[in-house]
Amino acid sequence: MKFFAINGSPRKTCSTAKLLDKSLEGIQSVLPEAEVERIDLYDIPFNGCKSCFACKRINGRHYGRCVYKDDFKPILNEITQADGVILGSPVYFGDLTGNMRCFLERFMFPFLAYSSHETVEHKRMPLACIYTMNVSREASIEMGYNDLFDKYESILEGIFTKPEHLYVHETYQFKDYSRYVSDIFDEKERKHILKTRFPKDLKSAFEIGKNIALKSQK
Ligand SMILES: Cc1cc2nc3c(=O)[nH]c(=O)nc-3n(C[C@H](O)[C@H](O)[C@H](O)COP(=O)(O)O)c2cc1C
């Protein structure tokens, strides 16, 4: 069995990556034999959907598949065959990161039927979404982030399965706040959150991984 964590952060050792790694540990705690892999989207030169519609051509050779030939194509093919996928993205300007959006376009669009009936057979693997952000839980609701996350998840649900989710707020952004102009943040408070709340977030990510593994067995 194969499971993927998709890292939509350009950073490979920070909050999003750590949470994703924990979720993969959660999978392996249930399925020790399972193969798990984190894909760092910012390591791969790729673009989003180029709107060629080859995936929608009547009697087309590539119907229901992304025809876009690039370094990402073989990786995408593997991900679409996975037994479970966990997506992780920081919030950038009130949305997912650019590369996560590019990924979702390529991951979802070939399977989105432009028809009132199902036209593409594909794997409906269990999914989870982990979002990290600077703002507090209250601010994220006020700013409509949850509505945005719901929107992405409802598209994913329509194509694959209903994702589990984890919202991680007030993340620790810099290793050393004193080196950056960042007086709108209270470093002490962030450090406290890092020590007290982030370990709980990691635990939740681990549980999400366990759930994905269990769902993959059904
Ligand atoms: C370009 C950029 C834009 C950002 N925009 C937002 C934002 O709109 N809302 C927010 O809450 N955090 C925002 N952040 C903060 C990140 O979402 C947050 O620090 C996140 O946890 C980073 O994840 P990472 O440490 O795994 O890279 C932004 C960060 C960057 C670099």
The ligand as a MOL file (V3000), in Angstrom:
LIG
                    3D

  0  0  0     0  0            999 V3000
M  V30 BEGIN CTAB
M  V30 COUNTS 31 33 0 0 0
M  V30 BEGIN ATOM
M  V30 1 C 3.8470 34.8510 1.2190 0
M  V30 2 C 3.1770 34.5540 2.5370 0
M  V30 3 C 1.8380 34.8890 2.7180 0
M  V30 4 C 1.1820 34.5720 3.9050 0
M  V30 5 N -0.1460 34.8990 4.0450 0
M  V30 6 C -0.8050 34.5440 5.1710 0
M  V30 7 C -2.2020 34.8220 5.3150 0
M  V30 8 O -2.8370 35.3920 4.4460 0
M  V30 9 N -2.8060 34.4240 6.4630 0
M  V30 10 C -2.1390 33.7690 7.4700 0
M  V30 11 O -2.7580 33.4200 8.4770 0
M  V30 12 N -0.8210 33.4830 7.3480 0
M  V30 13 C -0.1490 33.8430 6.2240 0
M  V30 14 N 1.1810 33.5370 6.0920 0
M  V30 15 C 1.8650 32.7680 7.1700 0
M  V30 16 C 1.9170 31.2670 6.8860 0
M  V30 17 O 0.6700 30.7700 6.4540 0
M  V30 18 C 2.2950 30.4970 8.1490 0
M  V30 19 O 3.4750 31.0240 8.6960 0
M  V30 20 C 2.4470 29.0240 7.8550 0
M  V30 21 O 2.3900 28.2880 9.0340 0
M  V30 22 C 3.7580 28.7240 7.1500 0
M  V30 23 O 3.9280 27.3260 7.0140 0
M  V30 24 P 5.4020 26.6760 7.0000 0
M  V30 25 O 6.0640 27.1570 8.2400 0
M  V30 26 O 5.1680 25.2230 6.9830 0
M  V30 27 O 6.0520 27.1750 5.7510 0
M  V30 28 C 1.8880 33.9010 4.9330 0
M  V30 29 C 3.2450 33.5720 4.7490 0
M  V30 30 C 3.8870 33.8960 3.5730 0
M  V30 31 C 5.3490 33.5240 3.3880 0
M  V30 END ATOM
M  V30 BEGIN BOND
M  V30 1 1 1 2
M  V30 2 1 2 3
M  V30 3 2 2 30
M  V30 4 2 3 4
M  V30 5 1 4 5
M  V30 6 1 4 28
M  V30 7 2 5 6
M  V30 8 1 6 7
M  V30 9 1 6 13
M  V30 10 2 7 8
M  V30 11 1 7 9
M  V30 12 1 9 10
M  V30 13 2 10 11
M  V30 14 1 10 12
M  V30 15 2 12 13
M  V30 16 1 13 14
M  V30 17 1 14 15
M  V30 18 1 14 28
M  V30 19 1 15 16
M  V30 20 1 16 17
M  V30 21 1 16 18
M  V30 22 1 18 19
M  V30 23 1 18 20
M  V30 24 1 20 21
M  V30 25 1 20 22
M  V30 26 1 22 23
M  V30 27 1 23 24
M  V30 28 2 24 25
M  V30 29 1 24 26
M  V30 30 1 24 27
M  V30 31 2 28 29
M  V30 32 1 29 30
M  V30 33 1 30 31
M  V30 END BOND
M  V30 END CTAB
M  END
